[in-house]
Amino acid sequence: MGQQYQGLHRQSFRPCFCERCSSASDLLLLQLTRNSDSFYVIGAGRKITSWPDYPQRLRRRTPIRLEGAAMQSSAELSVGNTPLVALDRMFPPDEVPVFAKLEMLNVGGSVKDRTAHYMVSQALAAGRITSESHLVESSSGNLAIALAMIAKREGIPFTAVVDPNLAPANRCLIEAFGGQIDLVTEKDEGGGYLHTRIRRVDELVRTIPGAVWLNQYANPDNWRAHYNGIGEEIVREMPVEPTQVVAAVSTCGTLMGLARRLRERWPNIEVVAVDLEGSVIFGGTGGNRQIPGIGASRVPEQLALPEVDAVIYATDWESTLACRRLAESQGILAGGSSGTVMAAIAKLIPNLRKGSCIVTLLPDRGERYLDTVYDPDWPAQERRLTRPFAASFRRLGERPSIVRQSRSTSGAASSWMPTAHVLPVPMLSEGAAI
């Protein structure tokens, strides 16, 4: 079969064989068909009569430009530069304006794309990951999706050590990218699965040839990903100075990266962690948690406690209600941990000083939680618990208090948050009262 050249029409971008669209001066994109293989290349500013005529150095990793826009090859997919939006329908800006980075719009659907891409790129540059490597990582879902996607592009195997809280959709995504699932089912001493997952990772690293564990819990490239990424973007994009940064915690890499970069720009900004009831990160009593991707049954190595001013807890049910409210008010379908952050902000706002401004992030997308968070019958009735602000908020460190007496007589959260119908219970270990 002979070689054929097919241009794309300058305006419609539809296949066109006319002389104008195939000429060197107007060529935008050229499709070369040789037997069964197709190659997409840029016109080199001259007539190309055969594939060997196309410069060797331009055959791979060449940006494809259509009307001035650059298209990257799959090997060069990047993350970041997500939109920063005002959540002005959920939180009226005349009270406390709230701005959020939409991290669900990263290529893999979550903020963990930033973590995975940065850790892998640094490990590749340092020679820790090679073509003979086999990635192994403990994950509640999103990091495993990102790593599976990257491992597929790099042509190396990946095993995700997960637990029963993994959303079914997230499991399907990991497997769709070629990742292998290693499921642990035994709860650890903290009432969760994290210790069990890490012990399983240790076993796999000892037994799998070429195994590499990047260790998101202790790897400093975790927080650096967000210092150089979302933190830098917020500094560049915020229209006003924020007084609080509010972010969910799990490995604590996102919170630490944000805190360090934002405090370089705004030294007085207050750092508020959002945790899920049942997490032990800030001294809480371990318990059952059903929202994945937030909280932990151990204190992560990434956490630098003196850099955090306060922590706010939310329950599974509060997280669920806030997710649904976000979809109703803003048209944003976000994942469960985003709901936890929204619930925490709803509790915090009535207790902030006038002139406050919050910046936050929505970690992942909601399609993966349609059978849980967005199911009207989820969670079970006995888990439909709410807590008032006083039972949810705890100061950390020595910085001045970020809250004042509530502007409302009841101290209630936003009107869409139901009144607590269960008496507050201690969420912290003995001696660590809220």
C-alpha positions in Angstrom: 0.0 0.0 0.0 1.4 3.4 -0.9 1.9 6.3 1.5 -0.9 8.8 1.8 -1.0 12.2 3.3 -4.1 13.7 4.8 -4.4 17.2 6.0 -7.0 18.7 8.4 -9.0 21.6 7.1 -7.9 24.9 8.7 -11.3 25.9 9.9 -13.3 22.7 10.3 -10.4 20.4 11.2 -12.1 17.7 9.2 -10.0 15.4 6.9 -9.2 17.2 3.6 -7.1 16.3 0.7 -7.3 19.6 -1.2 -4.1 21.3 -2.3 -4.4 24.1 0.2 -4.8 21.9 3.2 -2.0 19.6 2.1 0.4 22.3 1.2 3.5 23.0 3.4 2.4 26.6 4.0 -1.0 25.8 5.5 -0.5 22.3 6.9 -1.7 22.0 10.5 -1.6 18.3 11.0 -0.5 15.4 8.8 -1.5 11.8 9.0 0.9 9.4 7.5 -0.4 5.9 6.8 2.2 3.2 6.3 0.6 -0.2 6.1 -1.4 -0.5 9.4 0.5 2.2 11.4 -0.6 5.8 11.7 1.6 8.6 12.8 0.5 12.1 13.7 3.1 14.8 13.0 3.4 18.6 12.5 4.1 20.1 9.1 7.8 21.0 9.2 7.4 24.1 7.0 8.3 22.3 3.8 6.8 19.6 1.6 7.2 16.1 3.2 7.3 13.4 0.6 8.2 10.5 2.7 8.4 9.5 6.4 12.2 9.5 6.4 12.1 13.1 5.3 10.4 14.1 8.6 13.2 15.0 11.0 14.0 12.2 13.5 14.1 14.6 16.4 10.6 15.7 15.7 8.9 12.3 15.3 8.2 11.8 19.0 7.0 14.1 21.7 6.2 16.9 19.3 3.5 19.3 20.4 0.5 19.3 18.1 -0.7 22.9 17.6 -4.2 23.7 16.4 -5.0 27.4 16.1 -2.3 28.2 18.6 -3.2 25.7 21.3 -0.6 23.1 22.3 -1.6 19.4 22.5 0.6 17.1 24.5 1.4 13.5 23.9 0.1 11.0 26.5 3.6 10.6 27.8 3.7 14.3 28.7 0.3 14.7 30.3 0.5 17.2 33.1 -1.6 18.0 36.1 -2.5 21.2 37.9 -3.7 24.7 36.9 -7.2 23.7 38.1 -9.9 26.4 38.3 -10.2 28.5 41.4 -13.9 29.3 41.9 -16.0 31.2 44.4 -18.5 29.0 46.2 -20.8 32.0 46.5 -24.1 30.1 46.3 -23.3 27.7 49.1 -21.6 30.3 51.3 -22.9 33.9 50.8 -19.8 36.1 50.2 -21.3 38.9 52.4 -20.7 36.7 55.4 -17.4 34.9 54.6 -16.3 34.4 51.0 -15.0 30.9 50.2 -12.8 30.1 47.3 -12.0 26.5 46.2 -9.6 24.8 43.8 -11.5 22.2 41.7 -9.0 19.3 42.0 -11.4 16.9 40.5 -10.5 18.4 37.1 -7.0 17.0 37.2 -6.4 14.4 34.5 -6.9 11.4 36.9 -9.8 13.1 38.8 -8.2 14.1 42.1 -5.6 16.1 43.9 -3.6 12.9 44.3 -2.6 13.3 40.6 -0.3 16.1 41.8 1.2 13.8 44.5 1.7 10.9 42.2 3.2 12.8 39.3 5.6 14.7 41.4 6.8 11.7 43.5 7.2 9.6 40.3 9.0 12.3 38.4 11.5 12.9 41.2 12.1 9.1 41.6 12.6 8.7 37.9 15.1 11.6 37.8 17.0 10.1 40.8 17.1 6.6 39.2 14.9 5.1 42.0 12.4 4.0 39.4 13.6 2.2 36.3 12.1 0.1 33.5 12.6 -2.9 35.8 10.7 -1.5 38.7 7.4 -2.6 40.1 5.5 0.1 42.0 3.7 -0.8 45.2 1.6 1.6 47.2 -1.0 1.7 50.0 -4.0 3.8 49.0 -7.6 4.5 49.8 -8.2 5.0 46.1 -7.2 8.2 44.4 -3.4 7.9 44.7 -3.7 4.3 43.4 -5.7 5.6 40.3 -3.0 8.2 39.6 -0.1 5.7 40.0 -1.9 3.1 37.9 -2.3 5.6 35.1 1.4 6.7 35.4 2.7 3.1 35.6 0.8 2.2 32.5 2.4 5.1 30.6 5.8 4.2 31.9 5.3 0.5 31.0 5.9 -0.8 34.5 3.6 -2.9 36.8 1.8 -1.4 39.7 0.1 -3.1 42.8 -2.3 -1.1 44.9 -2.8 -2.3 48.5 -6.3 -1.3 49.4 -9.0 -2.0 52.0 -12.8 -2.7 51.9 -13.6 1.1 52.1 -12.3 1.4 48.5 -15.2 2.7 46.3 -16.2 0.1 43.7 -15.7 2.7 40.9 -12.2 3.4 42.1 -11.3 -0.2 42.0 -12.6 -0.4 38.4 -10.5 2.6 37.5 -7.3 1.1 39.0 -7.9 -2.1 37.1 -8.8 -0.3 33.9 -5.3 1.2 34.0 -3.8 -2.2 34.5 -3.1 -1.9 38.2 -3.2 -5.0 40.4 -5.4 -5.0 43.5 -4.2 -6.4 46.8 -7.1 -6.2 49.3 -6.5 -6.4 53.0 -9.6 -7.2 55.2 -8.3 -7.3 58.8 -8.7 -4.1 60.8 -5.7 -2.7 62.6 -5.2 -1.8 66.2 -6.5 1.8 65.5 -9.9 0.5 64.2 -9.0 1.2 60.6 -6.9 -0.5 57.9 -3.9 1.7 57.4 -1.5 -0.2 59.7 -2.6 -3.5 58.0 -2.1 -2.0 54.5 1.4 -0.8 55.4 2.4 -4.2 56.8 1.2 -5.7 53.6 3.2 -3.3 51.5 6.3 -4.3 53.5 5.6 -7.9 52.7 5.2 -7.2 49.0 8.4 -5.0 48.8 10.4 -7.9 50.3 8.9 -10.5 47.9 8.4 -8.7 44.5 11.5 -8.3 42.4 12.2 -4.7 41.7 9.5 -3.5 44.1 9.6 0.3 44.8 7.4 1.8 47.5 7.3 5.6 47.2 5.6 5.8 50.6 3.2 8.7 50.3 3.0 8.9 54.1 6.7 9.8 54.7 8.0 11.0 51.3 8.8 14.7 51.4 8.0 14.9 47.7 4.4 14.5 48.8 4.2 18.0 50.5 6.6 19.5 47.9 4.1 18.5 45.2 1.6 20.8 46.7 4.0 23.5 47.8 5.1 23.9 44.2 1.7 23.1 42.7 -1.6 24.0 44.3 0.0 26.3 46.8 1.8 28.3 44.1 -1.3 28.5 42.1 -3.4 29.8 45.0 -0.8 32.5 45.6 -1.0 33.5 42.0 -4.8 33.3 41.5 -6.4 34.5 44.8 -8.2 37.9 44.1 -8.0 38.8 47.8 -5.9 37.8 50.8 -7.2 34.7 52.5 -7.3 34.6 56.3 -7.8 30.9 56.6 -6.8 27.9 54.5 -9.0 24.9 55.3 -8.0 21.5 54.0 -8.7 17.8 54.5 -6.0 15.6 56.0 -4.9 12.0 55.4 -1.2 11.7 54.7 -1.1 15.5 55.5 1.1 16.2 52.5 -1.5 18.5 50.9 -2.0 20.5 54.1 1.7 20.9 54.8 2.5 21.9 51.3 -0.3 24.5 51.3 0.6 25.8 54.7 4.3 26.3 53.9 3.7 28.1 50.6 0.8 30.2 51.6 2.5 31.4 54.8 5.4 32.6 52.7 3.0 34.9 50.9 0.6 35.6 53.8 2.4 35.1 57.1 -0.7 35.5 59.2 -2.9 33.0 57.4 -4.4 30.4 59.7 -4.1 26.8 58.9 -7.2 24.7 59.7 -7.2 20.9 59.2 -10.4 19.0 58.5 -10.5 15.5 59.8 -13.2 12.8 59.9 -14.7 11.6 63.2 -12.9 8.3 64.0 -9.5 9.4 62.8 -6.5 9.5 65.2 -4.3 12.0 63.4 -4.9 14.8 65.9 -5.3 12.6 69.0 -8.9 11.4 68.4 -10.2 8.0 69.4 -10.1 5.6 66.5 -13.4 4.4 65.1 -15.3 3.4 62.1 -15.0 5.8 59.1 -16.8 5.3 55.9 -15.8 8.3 53.8 -12.6 7.3 52.0 -9.6 9.5 51.4 -9.7 11.5 54.7 -8.5 10.6 58.1 -6.2 7.8 59.2 -5.7 5.2 61.9 -2.1 6.4 62.5 -0.3 9.7 62.7 1.4 10.3 59.3 5.1 11.2 59.3 4.2 14.2 57.1 2.4 16.0 59.9 4.2 18.9 61.5 1.8 19.7 64.3 3.2 23.2 65.2 2.3 24.4 61.7 -1.4 23.7 62.1 -3.6 26.1 64.1 -6.8 24.1 64.5 -8.7 21.0 63.5 -12.4 20.7 62.8 -14.1 17.3 62.7 -17.1 16.2 60.7 -19.1 13.0 60.6 -19.8 10.7 57.7 -23.4 12.0 57.6 -22.4 15.7 57.7 -20.0 15.0 54.9 -22.7 13.3 52.9 -25.2 16.2 53.4 -22.6 18.8 52.4 -21.8 16.9 49.2 -25.4 16.9 48.2 -25.7 20.6 49.1 -22.7 21.4 47.0 -24.3 19.7 44.0 -27.6 21.4 44.6 -26.2 24.9 45.1 -23.1 25.1 43.0 -23.7 22.3 40.4 -20.4 20.7 41.5 -20.5 16.9 42.0 -17.6 16.3 44.4 -16.3 13.3 46.4 -16.9 12.4 50.0 -13.8 14.2 51.4 -14.9 17.4 49.7 -18.2 17.1 51.6 -16.2 16.8 54.9 -14.4 20.1 54.1 -17.7 21.8 53.2 -19.3 20.6 56.4 -16.3 21.8 58.4 -16.4 25.3 56.7 -20.2 25.5 57.4 -19.5 25.0 61.1 -16.6 27.4 61.1 -18.1 30.4 59.3 -20.6 31.5 62.0 -17.6 31.7 64.4 -15.2 33.7 62.3 -14.4 37.4 62.6 -15.9 39.8 60.1 -13.6 40.3 57.1 -12.5 36.6 57.1 -11.9 34.9 53.8 -11.4 31.1 53.3 -9.5 29.3 50.6 -9.8 25.5 50.2 -9.8 22.7 47.7 -12.2 20.0 46.6 -10.0 16.9 46.4 -11.9 14.6 44.0 -15.0 14.1 41.8 -18.3 12.6 42.8 -19.1 10.1 40.1 -17.1 7.5 42.0 -19.4 7.8 45.0 -22.8 7.6 43.4 -23.5 4.3 45.2 -22.5 5.7 48.6 -22.5 9.5 49.2 -25.2 10.2 46.6 -27.4 7.2 47.5 -30.4 8.5 49.5 -30.2 5.3 51.7 -26.6 5.9 52.6 -25.3 5.8 55.3 -27.2 3.6 57.7 -29.6 5.3 60.0 -27.4 4.7 63.1 -24.6 6.6 61.4 -26.6 9.7 60.7 -25.0 11.8 63.4 -24.2 15.5 63.5 -22.0 17.5 66.0 -22.2 21.1 67.0 -19.2 23.4 66.5 -18.1 23.2 70.2 -17.8 19.4 69.9 -16.0 19.6 66.5 -13.4 22.3 66.9 -10.1 22.2 68.7 -7.3 24.7 68.9 -3.7 23.5 68.2 -0.5 25.4 68.9 0.0 28.8 70.5 -1.2 31.2 67.8 -4.1 33.6 68.8 -7.6 32.1 68.4 -9.0 32.3 64.9 -12.6 32.2 66.2 -14.8 34.6 68.2 -18.1 34.2 69.9 -20.6 33.0 67.3 -22.6 35.6 65.5 -25.7 33.5 66.1 -27.2 32.7 69.5 -27.1 29.0 69.0 -23.7 28.6 67.3 -25.3 26.5 64.6 -23.8 25.9 61.3 -25.4 27.0 58.0 -29.1 26.6 57.7 -28.9 23.5 55.5 -27.0 21.6 58.2 -29.5 19.9 60.5 -29.5 20.5 64.2 -27.4 17.9 66.0 -29.8 15.2 67.1 -27.2 13.1 69.1 -25.5 14.5 72.1 -21.8 15.2 71.5 -19.5 12.4 72.5 -15.8 12.6 73.2 -13.8 12.2 70.0 -10.4 12.7 71.6 -8.3 10.5 73.8 -8.4 11.1 77.6 -6.8 14.4 78.6 -7.2 16.0 75.2 -10.5 17.7 75.6 -11.9 19.8 72.8 
